[in-house]
Amino acid sequence: MDSSSHVYDAPPAGANADWTVPQNWDAFGADDHAMWDRLFARQTAMLPGRAADAFLRGIDVLKLTRPGIPDYRELNARLMAATGWQIVAVPGLVPDDVFFDHLANRRFPAGNFIRTPEQLDYLQEPDIFHDVFGHVPMLADPVFADYMVAYGKGGLRSLGFGALDHLARLYWYTVEFGLIQQADGLRIYGAGIVSSYAESIFALEDPSPNRIAFDLLRVMRSHYRIDDFQQNYFVVSSMEQLLQVTVETDFAPLYERLESLPDILVGETIAEDALVTKGTQEYVKGASRYQVPKSPGG
């Protein structure tokens, strides 16, 4: 395995049976903290008016504005007080059953490394900035926090149905790349968007992607991109909608139904879609129109 990769088949040396590792906050160097501060500054400068209210509240509740990589001992005290969740450090991507078990028990596994300057705008495995800045503010919202627990429990059940691919799409289009319709306009809450400067703009402002009202069956039929901007985004009306549909749906017959339905391709729309905005689909992979600042606030 490439020594720079953070994808494992078994717990690496020093990891516990549940794949957790000590954060070892004191081991992060000045360059690591400077990278966090650089990313934090450029994201927080452009997220007001774009990020969901719940996400922005989470930044304040968790006091993430303090300089440097957050110390989980301090962060967890605030997060536990808000919603009973905690962050656990893991060496990288963990197996699905381990991931689901952590979520079901209000533990969010976060990567214990931070990107290099060469990986500033894209890296394959999620680092501590994606995991903590992108995900943790929403975990301070009680309704979204309950949704994540329900998702984790559903994930564990899905392993017995061979339905992981379908359930992964629900996570992708909500937790990672979800949009929400607020009274004051469309906003982003998915971690893959809020932690990306370019996609934070693209997801809301570009004419290319379709923005489609959330429908559980539709989402679970939908392919997604892992290496570029999405061409379909799904819009929830509220966090309560997301929690309710997840808790009240019997997924066993849904998985059975999905077996007889064709998948929906990236960027494709179907007659049943309730389109919030119809996309032009003009975006060409890799041809971003957005200039990413190279220094904080730049």
Secondary structure, DSSP 8 states (H G I E B T S, - for coil): --TT--B-SS--TT--TTS-----GGG--HHHHHHHHHHHHHHHHH-TTTB-HHHHHHHHHTTTTSSSS--HHHHHHHHHHHHS-EEEEESSB--HHHHHHHHHTTEEEEES----GGGSS--SS--HIIIIIIIHHHHTSHHHHHHHHHHHHHHHHHTTTT-HHHHHHHHIIIIIT-EEEETTEEEE--HHHHT-HHHHHHHHH-SSSEEEE--HHHHHTB---SSS--SEEEEES-HHHHHHHHHH--HHHHHHHHTTS--B-TT---TT--EEE-------TT-------SSTT-
